[in-house]
Amino acid sequence: MNKPFADLEKRIGHNFRDKNLLHTALTHSSTGTGVNYERLEFLGDRVLGLVIAQLLYEKFPNEKEGDLAKRLSSLVQGSMLAEMAERMAIGDFVQLSDAERSAGGHENENILADVFESLIGALFLECGLEAPEKLIRELWVDVLDTMKTPPLHPKTALQEWLQGKGLPLPLYEIVAQSGPDHAPLFDVRLTVQGCEPLTARGHTRQEAEKKVAEEFLNSIVNKKG
């Protein structure tokens, strides 16, 4: 059972005049109603990127474009958006089919990230930039304060480590794919010369590759130095 939308509006800090807009922002395609959040997600992604880019421009006035881009990529990645969605308990309000909810869709990282972006898009359509910017700034302030240096994507960090050791580039291979068409799972194996292969699972190939590279860095590189 979903919670009343009014509870979410309190967390967002805005009472929607257009309730249909809010409903659309929270509706997954699995409901089969012909209404879903995908277009709002598209819009919200652009609004989020703009606001975060402005925050970074303000907070790091001496950084080059490349370093700002690394920070931006890290701050708008799916896992970060899902974390923000979890803070707001957005999963309690997402409209899903019974099958999707039974499969854990209300806790699915990809769905949570998508719905977060769709809410940003809905706020933008109803209020302009001010309301979504206020929410984004409030949610990201702590993250920005703790981000001392531009982060490296795990795949980039692994590649640089291997190049520093004079080793060949890593090999990423999809070794299995499972799950329904609307929520596939990919198992990706990482092979690095001189090391045991590692495998990780993600909802996209990119997510699985990132996870397995991160696992390699944590379990091997950080120990070897």
Z-matrix of the N, CA and C atoms (Angstrom, degrees):
N
C 1 1.466
C 2 1.524 1 108.88
N 3 1.342 2 116.31 1 127.50
C 4 1.450 3 121.22 2 178.17
C 5 1.523 4 111.22 3 -76.97
N 6 1.320 5 116.13 4 149.18
C 7 1.454 6 121.58 5 175.34
C 8 1.529 7 109.65 6 -78.72
N 9 1.333 8 117.70 7 158.01
C 10 1.469 9 120.47 8 178.28
C 11 1.529 10 111.41 9 -60.29
N 12 1.323 11 115.68 10 140.41
C 13 1.460 12 119.90 11 179.93
C 14 1.533 13 111.35 12 -59.33
N 15 1.316 14 117.45 13 -27.43
C 16 1.467 15 120.92 14 -178.58
C 17 1.528 16 111.04 15 -58.56
N 18 1.334 17 116.48 16 -32.95
C 19 1.466 18 119.62 17 179.07
C 20 1.528 19 110.45 18 -65.07
N 21 1.320 20 116.29 19 -38.94
C 22 1.463 21 120.11 20 178.83
C 23 1.524 22 110.67 21 -70.84
N 24 1.315 23 116.48 22 -38.70
C 25 1.464 24 119.92 23 178.72
C 26 1.529 25 110.87 24 -58.32
N 27 1.325 26 116.80 25 -36.85
C 28 1.466 27 120.14 26 177.28
C 29 1.520 28 110.60 27 -64.13
N 30 1.322 29 116.52 28 -40.27
C 31 1.466 30 120.16 29 -179.28
C 32 1.526 31 111.37 30 -69.55
N 33 1.340 32 115.12 31 -35.89
C 34 1.462 33 119.13 32 178.21
C 35 1.526 34 110.85 33 -73.26
N 36 1.324 35 116.05 34 -29.72
C 37 1.458 36 120.02 35 -176.60
C 38 1.513 37 112.77 36 86.41
N 39 1.338 38 116.49 37 25.07
C 40 1.465 39 119.61 38 179.45
C 41 1.527 40 109.51 39 -150.73
N 42 1.324 41 116.24 40 132.29
C 43 1.458 42 123.12 41 175.89
C 44 1.526 43 107.98 42 -97.40
N 45 1.322 44 116.35 43 109.05
C 46 1.458 45 120.76 44 -174.80
C 47 1.526 46 112.00 45 -65.15
N 48 1.316 47 115.83 46 129.25
C 49 1.462 48 120.80 47 171.64
C 50 1.525 49 109.68 48 -72.02
N 51 1.333 50 115.61 49 -40.47
C 52 1.463 51 121.85 50 179.61
C 53 1.526 52 108.81 51 -96.76
N 54 1.312 53 116.76 52 94.02
C 55 1.470 54 120.91 53 -177.71
C 56 1.526 55 111.42 54 -67.23
N 57 1.335 56 116.96 55 -28.25
C 58 1.460 57 119.38 56 177.69
C 59 1.530 58 111.13 57 -64.88
N 60 1.311 59 116.26 58 -34.19
C 61 1.463 60 120.94 59 177.98
C 62 1.527 61 109.93 60 -64.27
N 63 1.316 62 116.49 61 -44.35
C 64 1.466 63 120.59 62 178.20
C 65 1.523 64 110.45 63 -64.88
N 66 1.315 65 116.93 64 -42.47
C 67 1.468 66 120.91 65 178.94
C 68 1.523 67 110.86 66 -59.88
N 69 1.327 68 115.99 67 -44.36
C 70 1.465 69 120.13 68 178.58
C 71 1.525 70 110.78 69 -61.19
N 72 1.320 71 117.15 70 -41.47
C 73 1.457 72 121.84 71 -178.36
C 74 1.519 73 112.71 72 -63.13
N 75 1.327 74 116.16 73 -21.32
C 76 1.466 75 120.77 74 -175.89
C 77 1.530 76 113.16 75 -107.71
N 78 1.328 77 117.63 76 5.84
C 79 1.466 78 120.81 77 -172.90
C 80 1.523 79 111.56 78 -104.20
N 81 1.319 80 115.77 79 121.71
C 82 1.466 81 123.23 80 179.44
C 83 1.528 82 109.73 81 -84.79
N 84 1.328 83 115.90 82 150.27
C 85 1.461 84 120.96 83 -176.81
C 86 1.532 85 112.96 84 -62.43
N 87 1.340 86 117.08 85 -20.46
C 88 1.466 87 120.18 86 -178.38
C 89 1.522 88 112.54 87 -64.66
N 90 1.339 89 117.48 88 -17.81
C 91 1.462 90 119.60 89 -179.98
C 92 1.531 91 111.64 90 -68.08
N 93 1.337 92 116.59 91 -22.10
C 94 1.451 93 120.27 92 177.96
C 95 1.516 94 114.53 93 68.30
N 96 1.318 95 117.60 94 21.32
C 97 1.471 96 121.72 95 -177.49
C 98 1.522 97 112.86 96 -87.53
N 99 1.321 98 117.35 97 -7.33
C 100 1.457 99 120.35 98 -175.30
C 101 1.508 100 112.77 99 85.52
N 102 1.326 101 116.63 100 -2.73
C 103 1.466 102 122.70 101 177.17
C 104 1.514 103 107.90 102 -118.66
N 105 1.329 104 117.72 103 132.02
C 106 1.465 105 120.40 104 175.40
C 107 1.520 106 109.89 105 -156.18
N 108 1.313 107 114.66 106 171.52
C 109 1.470 108 121.07 107 -171.31
C 110 1.529 109 114.67 108 -85.23
N 111 1.310 110 119.99 109 2.39
C 112 1.465 111 121.12 110 -167.29
C 113 1.527 112 113.58 111 -62.57
N 114 1.320 113 118.59 112 -41.11
C 115 1.466 114 119.99 113 178.93
C 116 1.530 115 110.90 114 -68.35
N 117 1.326 116 116.36 115 -39.53
C 118 1.465 117 119.66 116 177.04
C 119 1.521 118 111.13 117 -66.05
N 120 1.311 119 116.42 118 -35.34
C 121 1.470 120 120.67 119 176.26
C 122 1.526 121 110.20 120 -61.00
N 123 1.326 122 116.63 121 -44.06
C 124 1.462 123 122.08 122 177.91
C 125 1.527 124 110.42 123 -56.61
N 126 1.321 125 116.24 124 -46.36
C 127 1.458 126 120.58 125 -179.86
C 128 1.524 127 111.19 126 -67.73
N 129 1.330 128 116.12 127 -46.36
C 130 1.460 129 120.08 128 -177.83
C 131 1.514 130 113.44 129 -61.73
N 132 1.336 131 116.18 130 -33.03
C 133 1.457 132 120.44 131 177.45
C 134 1.520 133 110.39 132 -59.39
N 135 1.327 134 117.16 133 -42.44
C 136 1.463 135 121.17 134 -179.37
C 137 1.520 136 111.65 135 -70.97
N 138 1.325 137 117.25 136 -39.26
C 139 1.462 138 120.84 137 178.20
C 140 1.524 139 110.17 138 -64.26
N 141 1.329 140 116.12 139 -45.89
C 142 1.461 141 121.00 140 178.97
C 143 1.520 142 111.03 141 -58.79
N 144 1.328 143 116.31 142 -46.73
C 145 1.451 144 119.96 143 -179.45
C 146 1.517 145 112.28 144 -60.36
N 147 1.327 146 116.45 145 -40.17
C 148 1.464 147 121.00 146 179.35
C 149 1.525 148 111.05 147 -63.79
N 150 1.339 149 116.45 148 -46.92
C 151 1.468 150 120.02 149 -177.19
C 152 1.529 151 111.02 150 -66.10
N 153 1.335 152 116.54 151 -44.81
C 154 1.466 153 119.48 152 179.42
C 155 1.527 154 110.19 153 -63.88
N 156 1.324 155 117.74 154 -40.04
C 157 1.467 156 120.44 155 178.05
C 158 1.527 157 110.49 156 -60.47
N 159 1.323 158 116.87 157 -41.30
C 160 1.460 159 119.79 158 178.45
C 161 1.525 160 111.08 159 -65.40
N 162 1.334 161 116.87 160 -41.88
C 163 1.466 162 120.62 161 177.85
C 164 1.532 163 110.91 162 -58.71
N 165 1.316 164 116.16 163 -44.28
C 166 1.462 165 120.63 164 -179.56
C 167 1.525 166 110.75 165 -66.77
N 168 1.316 167 116.75 166 -40.12
C 169 1.470 168 121.59 167 179.10
C 170 1.532 169 110.22 168 -60.10
N 171 1.337 170 115.37 169 -39.19
C 172 1.466 171 120.35 170 -179.63
C 173 1.532 172 112.08 171 -74.28
N 174 1.327 173 116.52 172 -42.02
C 175 1.466 174 120.27 173 -171.69
C 176 1.522 175 113.16 174 -79.50
N 177 1.324 176 117.54 175 -28.40
C 178 1.465 177 120.63 176 -176.64
C 179 1.533 178 109.77 177 -123.73
N 180 1.338 179 116.97 178 70.62
C 181 1.468 180 121.19 179 -172.32
C 182 1.522 181 114.41 180 -66.26
N 183 1.321 182 117.45 181 -17.37
C 184 1.465 183 119.70 182 -176.25
C 185 1.525 184 114.01 183 -103.88
N 186 1.317 185 116.77 184 2.38
C 187 1.458 186 119.28 185 -177.38
C 188 1.519 187 112.23 186 -85.60
N 189 1.332 188 114.45 187 150.17
C 190 1.455 189 120.96 188 177.41
C 191 1.528 190 110.32 189 -78.56
N 192 1.332 191 114.70 190 164.47
C 193 1.457 192 120.87 191 -178.02
C 194 1.523 193 112.19 192 -57.04
N 195 1.327 194 117.12 193 -40.67
C 196 1.459 195 120.38 194 -177.64
C 197 1.518 196 112.70 195 -61.61
N 198 1.336 197 116.86 196 -41.32
C 199 1.464 198 120.40 197 179.41
C 200 1.530 199 111.05 198 -70.48
N 201 1.330 200 116.48 199 -38.01
C 202 1.464 201 119.50 200 176.37
C 203 1.528 202 110.49 201 -62.69
N 204 1.334 203 116.17 202 -37.68
C 205 1.465 204 120.77 203 179.53
C 206 1.522 205 111.02 204 -64.81
N 207 1.346 206 116.96 205 -38.73
C 208 1.465 207 120.47 206 177.90
C 209 1.528 208 110.66 207 -63.57
N 210 1.321 209 115.46 208 -42.62
C 211 1.466 210 119.15 209 178.66
C 212 1.533 211 110.73 210 -63.93
N 213 1.332 212 115.72 211 -44.64
C 214 1.459 213 120.04 212 -179.44
C 215 1.521 214 111.20 213 -59.52
N 216 1.320 215 117.03 214 -46.50
C 217 1.459 216 121.24 215 -179.62
C 218 1.518 217 111.13 216 -57.73
N 219 1.332 218 116.65 217 -41.14
C 220 1.455 219 120.66 218 -179.68
C 221 1.528 220 112.05 219 -69.06
N 222 1.327 221 116.38 220 -37.40
C 223 1.460 222 120.83 221 -173.98
C 224 1.524 223 113.94 222 -78.41
N 225 1.333 224 117.74 223 -19.02
C 226 1.466 225 119.46 224 -179.20
C 227 1.532 226 112.27 225 -113.35
N 228 1.328 227 117.36 226 10.75
C 229 1.459 228 119.90 227 178.46
C 230 1.528 229 109.98 228 -68.67
N 231 1.316 230 115.08 229 159.09
C 232 1.454 231 120.71 230 -174.16
C 233 1.515 232 114.95 231 -56.39
N 234 1.324 233 116.61 232 -41.10
C 235 1.469 234 119.27 233 -178.16
C 236 1.527 235 111.26 234 -64.60
N 237 1.335 236 116.86 235 -34.98
C 238 1.465 237 120.36 236 177.83
C 239 1.523 238 110.73 237 -68.19
N 240 1.330 239 116.50 238 -42.90
C 241 1.464 240 119.99 239 179.61
C 242 1.524 241 110.61 240 -65.77
N 243 1.324 242 116.71 241 -38.97
C 244 1.466 243 120.04 242 177.77
C 245 1.522 244 110.65 243 -63.45
N 246 1.332 245 116.36 244 -37.75
C 247 1.471 246 119.98 245 177.64
C 248 1.522 247 110.74 246 -62.64
N 249 1.329 248 116.55 247 -42.37
C 250 1.458 249 119.82 248 178.43
C 251 1.532 250 110.55 249 -65.71
N 252 1.326 251 116.35 250 -39.07
C 253 1.458 252 120.46 251 177.97
C 254 1.521 253 110.97 252 -62.98
N 255 1.329 254 116.37 253 -38.54
C 256 1.462 255 120.58 254 179.61
C 257 1.527 256 110.66 255 -67.39
N 258 1.319 257 116.99 256 -36.24
C 259 1.468 258 119.60 257 177.03
C 260 1.523 259 111.18 258 -58.05
N 261 1.331 260 115.00 259 -36.31
C 262 1.457 261 120.69 260 -178.15
C 263 1.518 262 112.19 261 -92.98
N 264 1.339 263 117.11 262 1.95
C 265 1.476 264 122.64 263 -179.04
C 266 1.522 265 111.33 264 54.38
N 267 1.318 266 116.48 265 41.53
C 268 1.464 267 121.31 266 -178.46
C 269 1.531 268 111.62 267 -62.13
N 270 1.313 269 116.95 268 -30.21
C 271 1.456 270 120.38 269 -179.97
C 272 1.517 271 113.76 270 -57.67
N 273 1.339 272 117.09 271 -23.67
C 274 1.463 273 120.67 272 179.51
C 275 1.521 274 112.62 273 -72.13
N 276 1.332 275 116.13 274 -13.86
C 277 1.464 276 120.01 275 -173.31
C 278 1.529 277 113.63 276 -114.95
N 279 1.320 278 117.81 277 -8.92
C 280 1.460 279 120.85 278 -176.55
C 281 1.522 280 110.44 279 -69.05
N 282 1.323 281 116.03 280 134.10
C 283 1.464 282 122.65 281 179.29
C 284 1.531 283 108.51 282 -89.57
N 285 1.325 284 116.35 283 113.48
C 286 1.461 285 122.90 284 -176.83
C 287 1.526 286 110.34 285 -127.59
N 288 1.331 287 115.88 286 160.01
C 289 1.459 288 118.76 287 170.11
C 290 1.525 289 108.29 288 -68.56
N 291 1.320 290 116.31 289 160.57
C 292 1.463 291 119.69 290 178.94
C 293 1.525 292 110.96 291 -59.70
N 294 1.342 293 116.15 292 -39.19
C 295 1.463 294 120.06 293 -178.72
C 296 1.523 295 110.86 294 -66.46
N 297 1.332 296 116.63 295 -41.65
C 298 1.462 297 120.33 296 -179.56
C 299 1.519 298 110.61 297 -67.23
N 300 1.310 299 117.21 298 -39.71
C 301 1.471 300 119.72 299 179.38
C 302 1.533 301 109.89 300 -67.58
N 303 1.325 302 116.99 301 -40.23
C 304 1.466 303 120.41 302 178.73
C 305 1.524 304 111.15 303 -63.46
N 306 1.341 305 115.73 304 -29.82
C 307 1.463 306 120.61 305 179.11
C 308 1.525 307 112.18 306 -82.21
N 309 1.337 308 116.55 307 2.71
C 310 1.465 309 119.97 308 177.31
C 311 1.513 310 114.17 309 90.10
N 312 1.329 311 117.01 310 22.24
C 313 1.455 312 120.27 311 -177.55
C 314 1.515 313 113.84 312 -60.14
N 315 1.343 314 117.56 313 -31.66
C 316 1.467 315 120.24 314 -179.07
C 317 1.526 316 112.00 315 -70.88
N 318 1.349 317 116.35 316 -10.27
C 319 1.461 318 120.98 317 176.50
C 320 1.529 319 111.83 318 -114.39
N 321 1.321 320 116.90 319 0.56
C 322 1.459 321 122.00 320 -177.93
C 323 1.528 322 109.79 321 -67.79
N 324 1.319 323 115.88 322 125.85
C 325 1.462 324 121.13 323 -175.60
C 326 1.517 325 111.86 324 -59.69
N 327 1.321 326 117.21 325 -41.32
C 328 1.463 327 120.55 326 -179.08
C 329 1.524 328 111.43 327 -65.29
N 330 1.326 329 116.55 328 -43.69
C 331 1.459 330 120.14 329 -179.72
C 332 1.525 331 110.12 330 -65.56
N 333 1.312 332 117.43 331 -43.91
C 334 1.465 333 120.56 332 179.39
C 335 1.523 334 111.13 333 -60.28
N 336 1.337 335 116.28 334 -43.46
C 337 1.465 336 120.13 335 179.09
C 338 1.523 337 110.59 336 -63.36
N 339 1.331 338 116.61 337 -42.64
C 340 1.461 339 120.79 338 -179.57
C 341 1.528 340 111.25 339 -63.64
N 342 1.331 341 116.51 340 -43.58
C 343 1.457 342 120.09 341 -178.25
C 344 1.525 343 110.55 342 -67.94
N 345 1.316 344 116.95 343 -36.32
C 346 1.467 345 118.72 344 176.15
C 347 1.524 346 109.95 345 -58.06
N 348 1.337 347 116.71 346 -46.39
C 349 1.460 348 120.17 347 179.30
C 350 1.528 349 111.48 348 -64.86
N 351 1.318 350 117.41 349 -37.93
C 352 1.467 351 119.52 350 -179.95
C 353 1.526 352 111.10 351 -65.83
N 354 1.326 353 116.95 352 -34.97
C 355 1.463 354 120.13 353 176.24
C 356 1.520 355 111.13 354 -65.79
N 357 1.319 356 116.24 355 -39.21
C 358 1.460 357 120.00 356 176.48
C 359 1.529 358 109.44 357 -62.15
N 360 1.335 359 116.30 358 -42.45
C 361 1.452 360 120.21 359 177.55
C 362 1.523 361 112.52 360 -62.47
N 363 1.341 362 116.60 361 -40.79
C 364 1.465 363 120.81 362 179.27
C 365 1.525 364 110.87 363 -65.42
N 366 1.320 365 116.54 364 -42.58
C 367 1.467 366 120.44 365 177.26
C 368 1.520 367 110.99 366 -60.34
N 369 1.322 368 116.31 367 -41.08
C 370 1.459 369 120.98 368 -179.42
C 371 1.530 370 110.63 369 -63.66
N 372 1.334 371 117.01 370 -44.31
C 373 1.456 372 119.96 371 -179.60
C 374 1.523 373 111.71 372 -64.10
N 375 1.317 374 117.31 373 -36.89
C 376 1.460 375 119.76 374 -176.40
C 377 1.528 376 112.64 375 -82.81
N 378 1.341 377 117.30 376 -33.76
C 379 1.468 378 119.75 377 -169.49
C 380 1.527 379 114.57 378 -122.69
N 381 1.329 380 117.77 379 -6.86
C 382 1.448 381 117.59 380 -169.77
C 383 1.517 382 109.95 381 82.98
N 384 1.314 383 116.73 382 -162.18
C 385 1.467 384 120.16 383 -171.78
C 386 1.523 385 114.06 384 -79.39
N 387 1.322 386 118.22 385 -24.09
C 388 1.462 387 121.06 386 -170.45
C 389 1.530 388 112.99 387 -59.93
N 390 1.326 389 117.87 388 -48.55
C 391 1.467 390 120.89 389 -176.19
C 392 1.526 391 112.82 390 -66.09
N 393 1.340 392 119.83 391 -49.56
C 394 1.469 393 118.03 392 177.73
C 395 1.520 394 112.71 393 -64.91
N 396 1.332 395 116.99 394 -34.45
C 397 1.473 396 118.94 395 178.47
C 398 1.520 397 110.35 396 -63.60
N 399 1.319 398 117.79 397 -41.55
C 400 1.468 399 121.74 398 179.42
C 401 1.527 400 110.28 399 -60.93
N 402 1.345 401 117.10 400 -45.68
C 403 1.460 402 121.14 401 -179.26
C 404 1.529 403 110.94 402 -64.67
N 405 1.325 404 116.84 403 -44.91
C 406 1.470 405 120.77 404 -178.96
C 407 1.519 406 111.09 405 -63.30
N 408 1.317 407 116.36 406 -43.75
C 409 1.468 408 119.46 407 179.17
C 410 1.521 409 111.46 408 -60.86
N 411 1.328 410 116.99 409 -41.50
C 412 1.464 411 120.72 410 179.74
C 413 1.523 412 111.55 411 -64.27
N 414 1.317 413 117.04 412 -40.92
C 415 1.463 414 121.07 413 -176.59
C 416 1.523 415 112.30 414 -74.65
N 417 1.324 416 117.34 415 -34.30
C 418 1.462 417 120.24 416 -172.31
C 419 1.531 418 114.14 417 -96.07
N 420 1.325 419 118.30 418 -4.43
C 421 1.461 420 119.17 419 -173.48
C 422 1.527 421 112.12 420 -59.82
N 423 1.329 422 117.46 421 -43.41
C 424 1.472 423 120.26 422 -179.06
C 425 1.520 424 111.40 423 -67.55
N 426 1.325 425 116.77 424 -37.91
C 427 1.461 426 120.94 425 -179.67
C 428 1.523 427 110.08 426 -64.05
N 429 1.308 428 116.85 427 -43.88
C 430 1.461 429 121.33 428 179.67
C 431 1.521 430 111.28 429 -63.39
N 432 1.327 431 116.22 430 -38.50
C 433 1.469 432 120.08 431 -178.48
C 434 1.521 433 112.28 432 -67.29
N 435 1.335 434 117.16 433 -27.24
C 436 1.471 435 119.80 434 -178.17
C 437 1.528 436 112.87 435 -95.75
N 438 1.328 437 117.12 436 -6.73
C 439 1.468 438 120.39 437 -179.25
C 440 1.524 439 109.20 438 -87.53
N 441 1.314 440 115.64 439 86.86
C 442 1.466 441 120.51 440 -174.22
C 443 1.524 442 112.83 441 -74.35
N 444 1.321 443 117.07 442 -38.83
C 445 1.466 444 120.81 443 -178.68
C 446 1.526 445 109.45 444 -127.64
N 447 1.337 446 117.77 445 155.39
C 448 1.462 447 120.01 446 177.59
C 449 1.524 448 111.00 447 -61.26
N 450 1.326 449 118.59 448 125.24
C 451 1.470 450 120.30 449 -178.00
C 452 1.517 451 111.91 450 -75.87
N 453 1.314 452 115.52 451 151.29
C 454 1.457 453 121.56 452 173.79
C 455 1.525 454 108.88 453 -100.12
N 456 1.319 455 116.91 454 138.65
C 457 1.456 456 120.24 455 172.27
C 458 1.527 457 107.51 456 -62.36
N 459 1.354 458 118.55 457 138.92
C 460 1.469 459 120.48 458 -177.30
C 461 1.529 460 113.74 459 -52.40
N 462 1.337 461 117.58 460 -37.65
C 463 1.471 462 119.25 461 179.96
C 464 1.524 463 110.66 462 -67.18
N 465 1.326 464 116.47 463 -38.11
C 466 1.472 465 120.24 464 177.73
C 467 1.513 466 110.59 465 -67.73
N 468 1.341 467 116.46 466 -43.56
C 469 1.456 468 120.39 467 179.77
C 470 1.528 469 111.34 468 -61.63
N 471 1.335 470 116.46 469 -40.97
C 472 1.465 471 120.79 470 178.87
C 473 1.526 472 110.31 471 -65.29
N 474 1.316 473 116.60 472 -43.75
C 475 1.463 474 120.20 473 -179.76
C 476 1.527 475 110.98 474 -61.86
N 477 1.321 476 117.38 475 -42.25
C 478 1.458 477 120.43 476 -179.94
C 479 1.529 478 110.81 477 -66.30
N 480 1.342 479 116.74 478 -37.38
C 481 1.468 480 120.31 479 178.59
C 482 1.525 481 110.27 480 -63.91
N 483 1.323 482 116.36 481 -44.63
C 484 1.465 483 120.81 482 -179.92
C 485 1.529 484 111.25 483 -64.74
N 486 1.314 485 116.75 484 -41.68
C 487 1.459 486 119.82 485 178.17
C 488 1.516 487 111.15 486 -63.05
N 489 1.335 488 116.33 487 -37.04
C 490 1.459 489 120.41 488 177.52
C 491 1.516 490 112.54 489 -65.58
N 492 1.327 491 116.83 490 -26.85
C 493 1.468 492 122.10 491 178.87
C 494 1.526 493 111.77 492 -91.96
N 495 1.325 494 116.95 493 -1.58
C 496 1.466 495 120.01 494 -177.84
C 497 1.515 496 113.28 495 71.31
N 498 1.343 497 117.00 496 26.00
C 499 1.464 498 121.70 497 -177.99
C 500 1.524 499 110.76 498 -100.36
N 501 1.349 500 117.34 499 156.77
C 502 1.470 501 120.95 500 178.50
C 503 1.533 502 111.06 501 -63.94
N 504 1.317 503 115.64 502 161.48
C 505 1.457 504 121.02 503 178.02
C 506 1.530 505 110.39 504 -65.34
N 507 1.334 506 117.97 505 153.14
C 508 1.473 507 120.86 506 -179.92
C 509 1.517 508 111.49 507 -71.58
N 510 1.336 509 115.61 508 158.93
C 511 1.460 510 122.11 509 177.82
C 512 1.521 511 108.77 510 -115.69
N 513 1.338 512 116.43 511 125.62
C 514 1.457 513 122.67 512 177.06
C 515 1.532 514 108.74 513 -110.33
N 516 1.324 515 116.77 514 127.60
C 517 1.460 516 121.26 515 -178.80
C 518 1.518 517 110.40 516 -133.98
N 519 1.329 518 116.53 517 136.08
C 520 1.466 519 120.42 518 171.53
C 521 1.528 520 107.76 519 -77.75
N 522 1.321 521 116.84 520 119.04
C 523 1.465 522 120.33 521 -177.98
C 524 1.527 523 112.16 522 -105.77
N 525 1.333 524 117.38 523 -12.63
C 526 1.466 525 120.65 524 177.70
C 527 1.518 526 109.44 525 -162.99
N 528 1.326 527 114.75 526 151.14
C 529 1.464 528 121.00 527 174.47
C 530 1.516 529 107.92 528 -139.36
N 531 1.327 530 116.44 529 133.35
C 532 1.458 531 120.82 530 -176.98
C 533 1.525 532 109.18 531 -143.55
N 534 1.333 533 115.02 532 -177.75
C 535 1.456 534 120.62 533 178.57
C 536 1.516 535 112.23 534 85.51
N 537 1.332 536 116.87 535 166.99
C 538 1.474 537 121.32 536 179.88
C 539 1.519 538 111.51 537 -70.20
N 540 1.317 539 116.62 538 165.51
C 541 1.460 540 121.54 539 -177.25
C 542 1.525 541 112.39 540 -59.83
N 543 1.338 542 117.00 541 -35.73
C 544 1.463 543 119.43 542 -177.20
C 545 1.522 544 112.80 543 -82.61
N 546 1.332 545 117.90 544 -9.21
C 547 1.467 546 120.88 545 179.03
C 548 1.531 547 109.49 546 -147.71
N 549 1.334 548 116.83 547 64.30
C 550 1.468 549 119.67 548 -177.57
C 551 1.529 550 112.36 549 -71.80
N 552 1.328 551 114.47 550 159.14
C 553 1.462 552 122.00 551 174.63
C 554 1.518 553 108.22 552 -124.55
N 555 1.331 554 115.82 553 136.43
C 556 1.456 555 121.18 554 -178.78
C 557 1.530 556 109.68 555 -118.78
N 558 1.327 557 115.83 556 130.43
C 559 1.464 558 121.53 557 172.75
C 560 1.523 559 107.49 558 -101.34
N 561 1.327 560 116.27 559 119.09
C 562 1.463 561 121.55 560 -178.00
C 563 1.525 562 109.61 561 -116.00
N 564 1.330 563 114.89 562 130.62
C 565 1.467 564 121.09 563 178.03
C 566 1.523 565 109.37 564 -101.42
N 567 1.330 566 114.62 565 132.98
C 568 1.462 567 122.28 566 177.18
C 569 1.523 568 109.02 567 -105.83
N 570 1.325 569 115.90 568 126.65
C 571 1.460 570 121.13 569 177.74
C 572 1.522 571 109.36 570 -118.00
N 573 1.314 572 114.98 571 124.31
C 574 1.471 573 122.60 572 177.80
C 575 1.520 574 107.59 573 -124.85
N 576 1.309 575 116.22 574 133.22
C 577 1.469 576 120.55 575 -178.04
C 578 1.525 577 111.23 576 -55.09
N 579 1.335 578 114.88 577 128.91
C 580 1.458 579 120.62 578 176.83
C 581 1.511 580 114.76 579 85.64
N 582 1.351 581 118.17 580 2.83
C 583 1.459 582 121.87 581 -177.93
C 584 1.526 583 110.46 582 -129.88
N 585 1.315 584 115.29 583 155.11
C 586 1.461 585 120.24 584 175.96
C 587 1.533 586 109.35 585 -68.77
N 588 1.330 587 118.28 586 138.10
C 589 1.472 588 120.72 587 177.85
C 590 1.525 589 111.20 588 -61.52
N 591 1.314 590 115.30 589 148.93
C 592 1.455 591 121.94 590 176.31
C 593 1.524 592 108.66 591 -123.28
N 594 1.336 593 115.90 592 151.07
C 595 1.464 594 120.78 593 179.68
C 596 1.521 595 109.62 594 -130.56
N 597 1.336 596 115.48 595 140.85
C 598 1.461 597 120.88 596 176.63
C 599 1.522 598 108.63 597 -139.34
N 600 1.323 599 115.74 598 159.53
C 601 1.469 600 122.09 599 -176.46
C 602 1.519 601 110.06 600 -118.38
N 603 1.349 602 115.49 601 142.01
C 604 1.455 603 120.31 602 177.21
C 605 1.521 604 110.37 603 -150.41
N 606 1.329 605 115.52 604 166.62
C 607 1.460 606 120.52 605 -179.86
C 608 1.527 607 111.89 606 -78.11
N 609 1.325 608 116.97 607 -14.73
C 610 1.460 609 122.21 608 171.81
C 611 1.525 610 107.43 609 -134.52
N 612 1.333 611 115.80 610 162.85
C 613 1.463 612 118.94 611 177.08
C 614 1.524 613 110.06 612 -60.63
N 615 1.332 614 115.97 613 -41.25
C 616 1.456 615 120.10 614 -178.01
C 617 1.525 616 111.31 615 -62.76
N 618 1.339 617 115.92 616 -41.17
C 619 1.466 618 119.97 617 179.65
C 620 1.527 619 110.61 618 -64.22
N 621 1.331 620 117.17 619 -42.74
C 622 1.463 621 121.23 620 -179.87
C 623 1.530 622 110.73 621 -65.54
N 624 1.332 623 116.95 622 -41.09
C 625 1.470 624 120.50 623 179.03
C 626 1.527 625 110.30 624 -63.60
N 627 1.315 626 115.72 625 -42.47
C 628 1.468 627 119.21 626 178.60
C 629 1.528 628 111.08 627 -62.29
N 630 1.339 629 116.17 628 -43.91
C 631 1.467 630 120.25 629 -178.47
C 632 1.524 631 111.43 630 -63.48
N 633 1.334 632 116.71 631 -43.40
C 634 1.464 633 118.14 632 -176.42
C 635 1.527 634 110.70 633 -71.47
N 636 1.337 635 117.46 634 -33.85
C 637 1.464 636 120.20 635 175.77
C 638 1.520 637 110.24 636 -65.60
N 639 1.331 638 116.28 637 -40.96
C 640 1.462 639 121.00 638 179.10
C 641 1.525 640 110.65 639 -64.66
N 642 1.334 641 115.64 640 -41.10
C 643 1.465 642 119.92 641 178.35
C 644 1.527 643 111.04 642 -62.56
N 645 1.332 644 115.88 643 -41.41
C 646 1.465 645 119.96 644 178.44
C 647 1.526 646 110.24 645 -62.50
N 648 1.318 647 116.73 646 -45.87
C 649 1.464 648 120.60 647 -179.61
C 650 1.527 649 111.01 648 -60.10
N 651 1.325 650 116.47 649 -44.01
C 652 1.462 651 120.94 650 -177.37
C 653 1.526 652 112.56 651 -69.63
N 654 1.343 653 116.53 652 -37.99
C 655 1.455 654 119.65 653 -172.74
C 656 1.536 655 113.84 654 -91.30
N 657 1.314 656 116.31 655 -23.27
C 658 1.473 657 118.75 656 -174.25
C 659 1.511 658 112.46 657 -122.77
N 660 1.307 659 117.50 658 -57.46
C 661 1.465 660 120.36 659 -174.62
C 662 1.514 661 111.47 660 -62.17
N 663 1.338 662 117.10 661 -46.70
C 664 1.463 663 119.61 662 -176.74
C 665 1.527 664 112.99 663 -67.11
N 666 1.326 665 115.96 664 -20.30
C 667 1.463 666 119.88 665 176.47
C 668 1.524 667 111.50 666 -85.30
N 669 1.357 668 114.40 667 -38.76
C 670 1.465 669 118.41 668 -178.29
C 671 1.513 670 112.16 669 -79.14
N 672 1.363 671 114.53 670 -33.60
C 673 1.454 672 119.50 671 -177.60
C 674 1.508 673 111.24 672 81.58
